[in-house]
Amino acid sequence: MNENGVIISAKEMYTALQEVSKSLQRIEGRLDKLEGRIEAAQQASERSQKALESVDERSREALNKAEDALDLAKKIEDQIIWMWRIVGGAIATGAIGALFYFAQQSIGG
């Protein structure tokens, strides 16, 4: 039974299997670490997304408040303009009334 080929003893096969087993354990360990990192990255991504949504919501609220404040400022500005028109009209009316009064006084009234 002398065939051409390689003869591997049981001890050599056992040693080779042990090396393969150790390599497999190292690969599994690395894979576990990689899975942990992937999970941590996914969690960080989810936290970032939630934070971004929160910031987006707050910025919309701030924009709405700023627009409301601008509308209020425009209304107040319009009211101030009308107030000055009324004050100017009252002064003009008072001046005209005073002119008529002094004109009557000078005519002899």
C-alpha positions as CSV (number, residue, x, y, z in Angstrom):
1,M,0.0,0.0,0.0
2,N,2.7,2.4,-1.0
3,E,0.9,5.2,-2.8
4,N,2.3,8.4,-4.0
5,G,1.2,11.3,-1.9
6,V,1.6,13.0,1.4
7,I,1.2,11.2,4.6
8,I,0.0,13.4,7.5
9,S,0.2,12.0,11.0
10,A,-2.5,12.4,13.5
11,K,-0.3,14.7,15.6
12,E,0.3,17.0,12.6
13,M,-3.5,17.1,11.9
14,Y,-4.2,17.8,15.5
15,T,-1.6,20.6,15.6
16,A,-3.0,22.1,12.3
17,L,-6.5,21.9,13.7
18,Q,-5.4,23.7,16.9
19,E,-3.8,26.5,14.8
20,V,-7.0,26.8,12.8
21,S,-9.0,26.9,16.0
22,K,-6.8,29.7,17.4
23,S,-7.1,31.6,14.2
24,L,-10.8,31.2,14.2
25,Q,-11.0,32.4,17.8
26,R,-8.9,35.5,16.9
27,I,-11.2,36.2,14.0
28,E,-14.3,35.8,16.2
29,G,-12.8,38.2,18.7
30,R,-12.1,40.8,16.1
31,L,-15.6,40.3,14.6
32,D,-17.1,40.8,18.1
33,K,-15.1,44.0,18.5
34,L,-16.2,45.2,15.0
35,E,-19.9,44.4,15.8
36,G,-19.6,46.4,19.0
37,R,-18.1,49.3,17.1
38,I,-20.8,49.2,14.5
39,E,-23.5,49.1,17.2
40,A,-21.9,52.1,18.9
41,A,-21.7,54.0,15.6
42,Q,-25.4,53.3,15.0
43,Q,-26.3,54.5,18.4
44,A,-24.2,57.6,17.9
45,S,-25.9,58.2,14.6
46,E,-29.4,57.8,16.2
47,R,-28.4,60.3,18.9
48,S,-27.1,62.7,16.3
49,Q,-30.3,62.4,14.3
50,K,-32.4,63.1,17.4
51,A,-30.3,66.1,18.3
52,L,-30.5,67.4,14.8
53,E,-34.3,67.0,14.8
54,S,-34.5,68.8,18.2
55,V,-32.3,71.7,16.9
56,D,-34.4,71.9,13.7
57,E,-37.6,72.1,15.8
58,R,-36.1,74.8,18.0
59,S,-34.9,76.8,15.1
60,R,-38.4,76.7,13.5
61,E,-39.8,77.9,16.8
62,A,-37.3,80.7,17.0
63,L,-38.0,81.7,13.5
64,N,-41.7,81.8,14.2
65,K,-41.2,83.9,17.3
66,A,-38.9,86.3,15.3
67,E,-41.5,86.7,12.6
68,D,-44.2,87.4,15.2
69,A,-41.9,90.0,16.9
70,L,-41.3,91.6,13.5
71,D,-45.0,91.8,12.8
72,L,-45.6,93.4,16.2
73,A,-42.8,95.9,15.6
74,K,-44.3,96.9,12.3
75,K,-47.7,97.4,14.0
76,I,-46.2,99.5,16.7
77,E,-44.3,101.5,14.1
78,D,-47.5,102.2,12.2
79,Q,-49.2,103.2,15.5
80,I,-46.4,105.6,16.3
81,I,-46.7,107.2,12.8
82,W,-50.4,107.7,13.3
83,M,-49.8,109.1,16.8
84,W,-47.4,111.7,15.3
85,R,-50.0,112.6,12.7
86,I,-52.6,113.1,15.4
87,V,-50.2,115.2,17.5
88,G,-49.3,117.3,14.3
89,G,-53.0,117.7,13.5
90,A,-53.7,118.8,17.1
91,I,-50.9,121.3,17.1
92,A,-52.1,122.6,13.7
93,T,-55.6,122.9,14.9
94,G,-54.5,124.6,18.1
95,A,-52.4,127.0,16.1
96,I,-55.3,127.8,13.8
97,G,-57.5,128.3,16.8
98,A,-55.0,130.6,18.4
99,L,-54.7,132.6,15.2
100,F,-58.5,133.0,15.1
101,Y,-58.5,134.0,18.8
102,F,-55.7,136.6,18.4
103,A,-57.4,137.8,15.2
104,Q,-60.7,138.3,17.1
105,Q,-58.8,140.0,20.0
106,S,-57.0,142.4,17.6
107,I,-60.3,143.2,15.7
108,G,-61.8,144.2,18.9
109,G,-63.8,141.2,19.9
